[in-house]
Each structure stands twice: as structure tokens, then as C-alpha cells.
Amino acid sequence: MLSGPKKYITPVAMTIDDQMILRVDGEVVEADEGALLGEVLKRGAYRKGSIVAVIRSPETVRAETNEYEITTPKGKMVLRLNDSAFAEAFSRSRGEVAGKGIRWKTSKVLAVGAFPTEVKVDRDEHHYTRYDCFLALGGFDNRTTYLMIARTDHDGRYGTNGGVIGRVTRGRHVLEKLEESDRLLEIVPIVLEVSEKNAFVTEDMGLALEEGMSIESFVGVKLNRKSPVSSEHLLVVTEKGTLRVTDATSTYAACSSRMDVSLVAEEVAVREEGRVTVRHEGAGTGRIYLHRTRRQLSSSHNHVGDVNAGMELIRLAPEGSTVTLVPDPMRIMTIGMTQAEGNRFLEERGLSQVRKGEVSDDSIIVEQEPELTMEALGTGEVETFGVKGSEVSEIELLDSLSPRTSHYIRKMTGLDHKPVGTMKVHFIFEGMPMVTFEGNPREAADLVPEGTFEEQSLRGEMGVTIMSRPNRGLTGIRLDA
């Protein structure tokens, strides 16, 4: 896996018959000179109203660092130099140090050499910290200089005024493996390629494009099958093909649009750049994070997936913007389809259908098992329970009049995450003008008075018992006029 700054690669600028070469979502595309952004996105996954990342051709420069990679027969380690005169002396002698063997190894130090330097002699005792790299003089003679690596914290007289050139920062385990018969095979400076790019995001489909531009119109996410519940949460949030960036910092872009959910602990992993996580407990449960930089492992974050396209779009997306998001796999949801439509839908995704209940082609699927996409893909088949179309009732929720109660109904019936919900009958008696359905007292604990009936309820009207009354959360529908 490569590390370090990213390289933005674009094709060499060329114009043939007033055509220009662009890179759109990773693919090389020819377009008319002066083509508009909207024209090149017509056949893509882009959803209207989303932002797009546009990257002009970058100029790449090479920059040396103060780090050296040391290759040994037992592995590689990285030496980070300080800015001392001793570090400069080591840099001048690096070619002679490469190829030298391990002269001795004690409980305190590992010594490599010898090689000549112009380091001045000093006979005082100095302190060294574990993993310090320093120069030492054999017999207090700079013609026999050694590169020393401290294995423990200790004090010693090594012929130099401290002589510390830096520290081993990576690959420290290699030190324990090295033996006196081993040699340093290579010492090379670590060089970074830095892109000086001009990148921005826009919703302007009338933007005139330029030769060599790269365009990212969507974010692709490869979902993690080890987190089926959290993956389904992301699939529900992005059902319409977009994700709203409600929070943005230097380390992540996040979506807080669906946080009234109950999740479980699933796979936890280090939050690498491009990793997608969902908080499953604590403040912000349900928030989806797309990480811009590496963060430490957190037990409250489930690893949902990884960005495999559109990383620049994630880096640039501002708070309040919307991005097109394409999950892999797409959601497996047949509820609301007819049995025939469900069959075609599942076959296209390599799954088989097992019909239950009303099995005729035109019956409506009201339940699906398994309902989680990752579990459905794991079993290879989906059981679809159908009913006659006449048995599916439509309800109109009055969001503007009773927003909290409408939200409660969606949550209790499952309409917050699927096209057809269900309600379990609590009781009904012959001749009684009302049927009541079971509720959830805990979820109804914050139901306050909202829209009320004018005088009395009319046939077909639905009401919910609020927090101030017994049996809160119970739902009733009037049956007569």
C-alpha cells in the first residue's frame, strides 16, 4: 500500500480537430473544445443538485525530506535526522556508511562502521535515549567513526560531543533482529512528490471545461460485509443516490440526517483516510463519517466501508453541500414491488426469490427476509411475503401539522426505511368504531400536543396517544363517519 502525498495524474495535453482530453470519474473522455460540465456528466451517476470536484492539471515537484530509509537483510527502518552539524556529517558520509556491517551489538547499543569523518573529539560523558542515532569515535579517532543506535536509555563516553544525528522512527523492531553478521544494504533519502493543484467544487453545470481537467462527480463506497446493520443504515440514508454533508472539519465530512436510530457494535478499525464509519453509541449515534485524514481507532465507530472513487470530492465538500454517492453493493429492497418485479430485481443481482403469502405476480411484497442487504447477499436467496394490492392501505401523514407524531408513525411502522410499513393490531371489538394498534411507550415519551381534531375524529383519521396520557404511543384509526 503506497503512502505519502497523492499523485494526481492527467493525460498529456493534446488537441485533435478541436477536441480536448478530460478525465471523468477515472476514465479518459474526449469532448468538444469548450464543452460544458453538464454535457460530459449526462451519462454518469451524477445526481442533479450535487457538487462536483474539478481539478486542473497539477504541477508535480519533488521534495527531499529529513528522513532516510535504511535497508537491511532483516527489514527496513527509517532514520529521521535532526538539524545538527552531526546530521550534516552523516549525510556527507552516507555513501560510505551504506554497505558497512554490524560491528558489535550489546544491551546498550548497536554499532555500524567504521568510516572516516571530520567530527571533533570530545571525551565527556553524555546521555542517550532509546532509538537515538549518534556518531561515535573508535579509540577517540575520527578516522574510525561508527553509526550507533541506542537500544536503551544510558550515559556513555563515545568520543563526540553527544553526536546525536536523529532517531529511528519506524521499523524499530528490525533492531532486535539484526546480528553482527548483517550489513546495511542501502541508505536512501525519502523523496515526496507534491502536487500543486488547483481544485474546486461546483454545482454549475454551465462551467466551461479546459484541456486536461479531471472531474469527480460522485463518491463510490465499497461496503463492509462485516457491518451489516451499519451498512444498511448508510444505504437507507443514500437511498436517493445522494448524501448531505451536514458537518465538515479538517478530518472528516459527516452526515447527521438520520440519527434517531438504534445500531449495534460491529467491526471496528483504524479510521484511515477514505474510511467510512458510523457512530453506533454515544452522542451522535447514527452520524456517518467519511474520513479525510487518518484517525485513531474508536470503539464507538463501526467500519462501514471505504471510498473507492471521488476522494478529492470528499476532501473539498463544504458543510451544507450534497454529494452523489454510489454504494457497492446497492441496496437489496423488494418491499413495495410486485412479486414479479421483485423476482426480476433479485435475478439481476444474482439472487433467487422464494415467494410466500400471496404468490401471484401482481401481489404486493410487504415483507422481505432477510431485510438487511449484506445478509441477503450472504444467503443468496430472499423470501418475499406478498398480499393482495387491496390489502395495502395508504396513509397521509401531516408533517406540517404534527411533525413529531408523523416521525413517530414512520419509525413505528418501518416507513422511515422501507416503502411499505406494518402495524400490529392491539385490540378491536365488533361494533366498536375504532381499531387500535400497538405502540412503543419509550419512543412516544417525547410526544407533545400537536395537531388536534376540530371537534371529533372523522372516518379514516388517525390519532396517537401522547406522553401526558396512559398507554402513550397507542395508535387508533376511526372506522365510521
C-alpha positions as CSV (number, residue, x, y, z in Angstrom):
1,M,0.0,0.0,0.0
2,L,1.5,3.3,-1.0
3,S,1.8,6.2,1.5
4,G,2.6,9.9,1.3
5,P,1.0,12.7,-0.7
6,K,-1.2,11.6,-3.6
7,K,-0.3,12.0,-7.2
8,Y,-2.9,13.5,-9.5
9,I,-2.3,12.0,-12.9
10,T,-3.8,13.6,-16.0
11,P,-3.2,12.8,-19.7
12,V,-0.7,14.8,-21.7
13,A,-2.4,17.9,-23.2
14,M,-3.4,17.4,-26.8
15,T,-6.0,18.8,-29.2
16,I,-7.2,16.9,-32.2
17,D,-9.7,18.5,-34.5
18,D,-10.9,20.9,-31.8
19,Q,-11.3,18.0,-29.3
20,M,-9.9,18.0,-25.8
21,I,-9.0,15.2,-23.4
22,L,-10.6,15.1,-20.0
23,R,-10.6,12.6,-17.2
24,V,-14.1,12.0,-15.9
25,D,-14.5,9.7,-12.8
26,G,-11.3,8.0,-13.7
27,E,-12.0,7.5,-17.4
28,V,-10.3,9.3,-20.3
29,V,-13.0,11.2,-22.3
30,E,-12.9,13.2,-25.5
31,A,-15.0,16.3,-25.6
32,D,-15.5,19.3,-27.8
33,E,-13.3,22.2,-27.0
34,G,-15.1,24.4,-24.6
35,A,-17.6,21.7,-23.6
36,L,-19.7,22.4,-20.5
37,L,-19.6,20.4,-17.3
38,G,-23.3,19.3,-17.7
39,E,-22.6,17.9,-21.1
40,V,-19.9,15.4,-20.0
41,L,-21.9,14.2,-17.0
42,K,-25.1,13.2,-18.9
43,R,-24.3,9.5,-18.9
44,G,-22.7,9.3,-15.4
45,A,-24.0,8.5,-11.9
46,Y,-24.2,12.2,-11.1
47,R,-27.5,13.4,-9.4
48,K,-28.8,16.9,-10.1
49,G,-28.1,19.3,-7.3
50,S,-24.9,17.6,-6.1
51,I,-21.5,19.3,-6.1
52,V,-18.7,18.1,-8.5
53,A,-14.9,18.3,-7.9
54,V,-13.0,19.9,-10.8
55,I,-9.2,19.5,-10.8
56,R,-6.9,21.4,-13.2
57,S,-3.7,19.8,-14.4
58,P,-1.2,19.8,-11.5
59,E,2.4,20.7,-11.5
60,T,4.3,18.0,-9.6
61,V,7.5,18.9,-7.7
62,R,9.9,16.6,-5.8
63,A,10.8,17.5,-2.3
64,E,13.5,15.8,-0.2
65,T,12.8,15.2,3.5
66,N,15.0,14.8,6.5
67,E,14.3,11.1,6.6
68,Y,16.4,8.2,5.3
69,E,15.2,4.6,4.6
70,I,17.8,2.1,5.7
71,T,17.5,-1.4,4.1
72,T,18.9,-4.4,6.0
73,P,18.6,-8.1,5.4
74,K,16.1,-8.2,8.3
75,G,13.9,-5.4,7.0
76,K,13.7,-1.7,6.6
77,M,13.7,1.2,9.1
78,V,13.5,4.9,8.9
79,L,16.0,7.4,10.4
80,R,14.8,10.9,10.9
81,L,17.7,13.4,11.1
82,N,17.8,16.5,13.3
83,D,19.3,19.8,12.2
84,S,22.7,19.4,13.9
85,A,26.2,19.5,12.5
86,F,26.5,15.8,13.3
87,A,23.5,15.1,11.0
88,E,25.2,17.0,8.2
89,A,28.4,15.0,8.7
90,F,26.3,11.8,8.5
91,S,24.7,13.0,5.2
92,R,28.1,13.6,3.7
93,S,29.3,10.2,4.7
94,R,26.0,8.3,3.8
95,G,27.6,6.7,0.8
96,E,30.4,5.2,2.9
97,V,28.0,4.0,5.7
98,A,25.9,2.0,3.2
99,G,27.4,-1.4,2.9
100,K,29.0,-1.4,6.3
101,G,28.4,-4.2,8.7
102,I,27.2,-4.5,12.3
103,R,30.5,-4.4,14.2
104,W,29.0,-5.2,17.6
105,K,25.7,-5.4,19.4
106,T,25.4,-5.0,23.2
107,S,22.4,-4.5,25.6
108,K,23.0,-0.7,25.2
109,V,24.0,-0.1,21.6
110,L,24.2,-1.4,18.1
111,A,27.3,-0.2,16.2
112,V,27.8,0.1,12.4
113,G,31.1,1.0,10.7
114,A,33.7,2.1,10.6
115,F,34.1,5.1,8.2
116,P,36.1,8.4,8.3
117,T,34.5,11.8,9.3
118,E,35.8,15.2,10.4
119,V,33.9,15.1,13.8
120,K,35.8,16.7,16.6
121,V,36.9,14.6,19.5
122,D,35.2,15.0,22.9
123,R,35.9,12.8,25.9
124,D,32.9,13.9,28.1
125,E,30.0,11.6,29.1
126,H,26.7,12.3,27.5
127,H,23.1,10.9,27.9
128,Y,21.4,8.9,25.1
129,T,17.8,7.9,24.8
130,R,16.5,4.6,23.3
131,Y,16.4,4.8,19.5
132,D,18.8,7.8,19.4
133,C,21.2,7.5,16.4
134,F,24.6,9.1,17.1
135,L,28.2,9.2,15.9
136,A,30.9,7.6,18.0
137,L,34.7,7.5,17.5
138,G,36.6,4.3,18.0
139,G,39.7,5.0,20.1
140,F,38.8,8.7,20.0
141,D,39.9,8.8,16.4
142,N,37.5,10.3,13.8
143,R,39.0,8.1,11.1
144,T,37.2,5.2,12.7
145,T,33.7,6.7,13.1
146,Y,30.7,4.5,13.9
147,L,27.0,4.9,13.5
148,M,25.5,4.0,16.8
149,I,21.8,3.2,17.7
150,A,20.9,3.3,21.4
151,R,18.9,0.2,22.5
152,T,18.3,1.6,26.0
153,D,18.5,4.9,27.8
154,H,22.0,5.2,29.1
155,D,25.1,7.5,29.7
156,G,28.4,6.9,27.9
157,R,31.7,8.4,26.5
158,Y,31.8,7.8,22.8
159,G,34.3,10.4,21.7
160,T,31.9,13.0,20.4
161,N,30.0,15.9,22.0
162,G,26.8,13.9,22.1
163,G,26.9,13.2,18.4
164,V,23.2,12.6,18.1
165,I,22.1,12.9,14.4
166,G,18.4,11.8,14.8
167,R,16.2,8.9,15.8
168,V,14.8,5.7,14.3
169,T,11.1,6.5,13.9
170,R,9.8,3.4,12.0
171,G,10.9,-0.2,11.7
172,R,12.3,-0.3,15.3
173,H,11.5,-4.0,15.5
174,V,14.3,-4.6,12.9
175,L,16.9,-3.5,15.5
176,E,16.2,-6.6,17.6
177,K,16.6,-8.9,14.6
178,L,20.0,-7.6,13.4
179,E,23.1,-9.6,14.2
180,E,26.8,-8.9,13.9
181,S,26.9,-10.8,10.6
182,D,24.4,-8.4,9.0
183,R,25.1,-5.3,6.8
184,L,23.3,-2.1,5.9
185,L,22.4,-2.8,2.3
186,E,21.2,0.7,1.3
187,I,20.6,4.1,2.7
188,V,18.4,6.4,0.5
189,P,16.7,9.7,1.2
190,I,12.9,9.6,1.3
191,V,11.6,11.9,-1.5
192,L,8.0,13.1,-1.8
193,E,6.1,14.0,-4.9
194,V,4.0,17.1,-4.0
195,S,1.2,18.2,-6.3
196,E,0.5,21.9,-6.5
197,K,-3.1,21.6,-7.8
198,N,-5.9,23.9,-8.5
199,A,-9.1,22.1,-7.4
200,F,-12.5,23.3,-6.5
201,V,-16.1,22.1,-6.2
202,T,-19.1,23.5,-8.1
203,E,-22.8,22.9,-8.9
204,D,-22.6,25.0,-12.1
205,M,-23.3,22.6,-15.0
206,G,-22.6,25.5,-17.3
207,L,-18.9,25.6,-16.4
208,A,-16.7,25.6,-19.4
209,L,-14.1,22.9,-19.2
210,E,-10.4,23.2,-20.1
211,E,-7.9,20.7,-21.6
212,G,-6.6,18.2,-19.1
213,M,-9.1,18.7,-16.4
214,S,-10.1,15.9,-14.1
215,I,-13.7,15.6,-12.8
216,E,-15.1,13.7,-9.9
217,S,-18.9,13.6,-10.0
218,F,-19.6,11.0,-7.3
219,V,-18.3,9.3,-4.3
220,G,-18.0,5.5,-4.5
221,V,-18.1,3.5,-1.3
222,K,-17.3,-0.3,-1.1
223,L,-19.3,-1.5,1.8
224,N,-18.0,-3.8,4.6
225,R,-20.0,-7.0,4.9
226,K,-18.8,-7.4,8.5
227,S,-21.0,-4.4,9.5
228,P,-24.4,-5.4,8.0
229,V,-26.6,-3.2,10.3
230,S,-24.5,0.0,9.8
231,S,-24.2,-0.7,6.1
232,E,-28.0,-0.8,5.8
233,H,-28.1,2.5,7.7
234,L,-25.9,4.1,5.1
235,L,-27.9,2.5,2.3
236,V,-31.1,3.9,3.7
237,V,-29.6,7.4,4.1
238,T,-28.4,7.4,0.5
239,E,-31.4,5.7,-1.0
240,K,-32.0,8.6,-3.4
241,G,-28.3,8.4,-4.5
242,T,-27.1,11.4,-2.6
243,L,-25.6,12.2,0.8
244,R,-25.9,15.6,2.6
245,V,-22.7,16.9,4.2
246,T,-24.2,18.4,7.4
247,D,-20.8,18.6,9.2
248,A,-17.3,19.2,7.8
249,T,-13.9,19.6,9.6
250,S,-10.3,19.2,8.5
251,T,-10.5,15.5,9.3
252,Y,-13.9,14.4,8.1
253,A,-17.1,15.1,6.2
254,A,-20.2,13.8,8.0
255,C,-23.9,13.3,7.6
256,S,-26.3,13.7,10.6
257,S,-29.5,13.4,8.7
258,R,-30.8,10.2,10.3
259,M,-29.7,9.9,14.0
260,D,-32.9,8.6,15.6
261,V,-31.7,5.0,15.1
262,S,-30.7,2.0,17.2
263,L,-27.4,0.4,16.0
264,V,-25.2,-2.4,17.3
265,A,-21.5,-2.7,17.7
266,E,-19.9,-4.3,14.6
267,E,-16.4,-4.3,13.1
268,V,-14.1,-1.6,14.5
269,A,-11.0,-0.5,12.5
270,V,-8.5,2.4,12.4
271,R,-10.1,5.3,10.7
272,E,-7.8,5.6,7.7
273,E,-8.1,8.3,5.0
274,G,-11.1,7.4,2.9
275,R,-12.7,5.1,5.5
276,V,-16.4,5.4,6.2
277,T,-17.7,4.8,9.7
278,V,-20.9,5.2,11.6
279,R,-21.1,6.1,15.3
280,H,-23.2,3.3,17.0
281,E,-23.3,4.7,20.5
282,G,-23.0,7.9,22.5
283,A,-23.6,11.4,21.3
284,G,-24.2,11.5,17.6
285,T,-25.4,7.9,17.2
286,G,-26.2,7.3,13.5
287,R,-23.8,10.0,12.2
288,I,-22.0,8.9,9.1
289,Y,-18.3,9.9,8.8
290,L,-16.2,10.0,5.6
291,H,-12.6,10.5,6.9
292,R,-10.3,12.9,5.2
293,T,-7.3,12.1,7.3
294,R,-6.2,9.2,9.4
295,R,-7.6,9.0,12.9
296,Q,-7.1,6.5,15.7
297,L,-9.3,3.5,16.3
298,S,-12.6,4.3,18.2
299,S,-14.7,1.6,19.7
300,S,-17.9,3.7,19.2
301,H,-17.4,3.8,15.4
302,N,-18.3,0.9,13.1
303,H,-16.3,0.4,10.0
304,V,-19.0,0.6,7.2
305,G,-16.8,0.8,4.1
306,D,-14.1,2.5,2.2
307,V,-14.2,5.3,-0.5
308,N,-13.0,3.8,-3.8
309,A,-13.9,6.8,-6.0
310,G,-14.3,10.6,-5.5
311,M,-11.8,11.1,-2.7
312,E,-11.0,14.6,-3.8
313,L,-14.7,15.4,-3.7
314,I,-14.8,14.3,-0.1
315,R,-11.8,16.5,0.8
316,L,-13.3,19.6,-0.7
317,A,-17.0,19.1,0.1
318,P,-18.1,22.0,2.3
319,E,-20.7,21.9,5.1
320,G,-24.2,22.1,3.7
321,S,-23.4,20.6,0.3
322,T,-24.8,17.5,-1.3
323,V,-22.7,14.8,-3.0
324,T,-23.8,11.9,-5.2
325,L,-22.9,8.6,-3.5
326,V,-22.8,5.2,-5.2
327,P,-22.5,2.3,-2.7
328,D,-21.3,-1.1,-3.7
329,P,-23.3,-3.2,-3.4
330,M,-26.6,-1.3,-3.9
331,R,-29.4,-1.9,-1.5
332,I,-31.5,-5.1,-1.8
333,M,-35.0,-4.0,-1.1
334,T,-38.1,-5.5,-2.8
335,I,-40.8,-4.3,-0.4
336,G,-43.4,-2.3,-2.3
337,M,-42.7,-4.1,-5.5
338,T,-45.0,-6.7,-7.0
339,Q,-43.8,-10.3,-6.7
340,A,-42.9,-10.3,-10.5
341,E,-41.0,-7.0,-10.1
342,G,-39.2,-8.4,-7.1
343,N,-38.2,-11.5,-9.0
344,R,-36.6,-9.5,-11.8
345,F,-34.9,-7.2,-9.3
346,L,-33.4,-10.1,-7.4
347,E,-32.4,-12.1,-10.6
348,E,-30.4,-9.0,-11.9
349,R,-28.4,-9.2,-8.7
350,G,-27.8,-12.9,-8.8
351,L,-30.3,-13.8,-6.0
352,S,-33.2,-16.2,-6.1
353,Q,-36.7,-15.5,-4.8
354,V,-38.8,-17.6,-2.5
355,R,-42.4,-16.4,-2.6
356,K,-44.6,-16.6,0.5
357,G,-48.1,-15.4,1.3
358,E,-49.9,-14.2,-1.9
359,V,-47.6,-15.5,-4.6
360,S,-49.3,-14.2,-7.7
361,D,-47.2,-11.9,-10.0
362,D,-49.3,-8.8,-9.2
363,S,-49.4,-9.2,-5.4
364,I,-47.5,-6.6,-3.4
365,I,-44.5,-7.6,-1.4
366,V,-44.9,-6.3,2.2
367,E,-42.1,-8.2,4.0
368,Q,-38.7,-9.4,3.0
369,E,-36.4,-11.9,4.7
370,P,-33.6,-11.2,5.3
371,E,-34.2,-7.5,5.2
372,L,-30.5,-6.5,5.5
373,T,-28.7,-6.2,2.2
374,M,-25.5,-7.9,3.5
375,E,-27.4,-10.8,4.9
376,A,-29.4,-11.3,1.7
377,L,-26.2,-11.4,-0.3
378,G,-24.7,-13.9,2.1
379,T,-27.6,-16.3,1.8
380,G,-28.1,-16.0,-1.9
381,E,-31.9,-16.0,-1.7
382,V,-34.6,-13.7,-0.5
383,E,-38.1,-14.7,0.9
384,T,-40.7,-12.2,-0.2
385,F,-44.1,-12.2,1.5
386,G,-47.0,-10.9,-0.7
387,V,-50.5,-9.7,-0.1
388,K,-53.3,-8.6,-2.5
389,G,-53.0,-4.9,-3.5
390,S,-56.4,-4.2,-2.0
391,E,-55.0,-5.1,1.5
392,V,-52.4,-2.4,1.4
393,S,-53.7,0.9,2.8
394,E,-52.3,4.3,2.1
395,I,-52.0,6.9,4.8
396,E,-51.2,10.6,4.6
397,L,-49.0,11.9,7.3
398,L,-49.5,15.5,8.3
399,D,-45.8,16.6,8.7
400,S,-46.6,20.3,8.8
401,L,-49.3,19.9,11.4
402,S,-47.8,17.2,13.6
403,P,-44.1,16.7,12.7
404,R,-43.1,14.7,15.9
405,T,-46.1,12.4,15.7
406,S,-45.6,11.8,12.0
407,H,-42.0,10.9,12.7
408,Y,-43.1,8.5,15.4
409,I,-45.5,6.7,13.0
410,R,-42.8,6.3,10.4
411,K,-40.5,4.9,12.9
412,M,-43.0,2.5,14.5
413,T,-44.3,1.2,11.1
414,G,-40.9,1.0,9.4
415,L,-41.8,3.6,6.9
416,D,-38.7,5.5,7.8
417,H,-36.6,2.9,5.9
418,K,-38.9,1.0,3.6
419,P,-41.8,1.8,1.2
420,V,-44.5,-0.3,3.0
421,G,-44.8,-0.5,6.8
422,T,-46.7,-2.7,9.1
423,M,-48.8,-2.1,12.2
424,K,-49.8,-4.7,14.8
425,V,-53.4,-4.7,16.0
426,H,-53.7,-4.0,19.7
427,F,-57.4,-4.6,20.1
428,I,-60.7,-4.3,18.2
429,F,-64.3,-5.3,19.1
430,E,-67.2,-6.0,16.9
431,G,-69.3,-2.8,16.6
432,M,-66.5,-0.6,18.0
433,P,-65.9,2.4,15.8
434,M,-62.1,2.3,16.1
435,V,-59.2,-0.1,15.7
436,T,-56.1,0.4,17.8
437,F,-52.5,-0.6,17.1
438,E,-49.6,-1.2,19.4
439,G,-47.1,1.5,20.0
440,N,-43.8,2.0,21.8
441,P,-44.0,3.9,25.1
442,R,-40.3,4.6,25.1
443,E,-40.3,6.2,21.6
444,A,-43.6,8.0,22.5
445,A,-42.1,9.6,25.6
446,D,-41.5,12.9,23.9
447,L,-44.8,13.2,22.0
448,V,-46.3,16.6,22.9
449,P,-49.6,18.0,21.8
450,E,-49.6,19.0,18.2
451,G,-52.4,19.0,15.6
452,T,-55.7,18.2,17.3
453,F,-59.1,17.2,15.9
454,E,-61.5,20.0,15.3
455,E,-64.4,18.6,17.3
456,Q,-64.3,14.8,16.8
457,S,-62.4,12.5,14.6
458,L,-63.7,11.6,11.2
459,R,-63.7,8.2,9.5
460,G,-60.2,7.3,8.4
461,E,-58.4,9.8,10.7
462,M,-55.5,8.5,12.8
463,G,-54.5,9.6,16.2
464,V,-51.7,8.8,18.7
465,T,-51.8,8.9,22.5
466,I,-49.2,11.4,23.6
467,M,-46.9,11.5,26.6
468,S,-49.4,13.0,29.1
469,R,-51.8,10.1,29.0
470,P,-51.8,6.4,29.9
471,N,-50.9,4.0,27.0
472,R,-48.8,6.6,25.3
473,G,-47.8,5.7,21.8
474,L,-51.0,3.7,21.2
475,T,-52.4,4.5,17.6
476,G,-56.0,4.5,16.7
477,I,-58.0,4.8,13.4
478,R,-61.6,5.7,13.3
479,L,-63.8,3.3,11.3
480,D,-67.1,5.1,11.0
481,A,-68.2,8.6,9.9
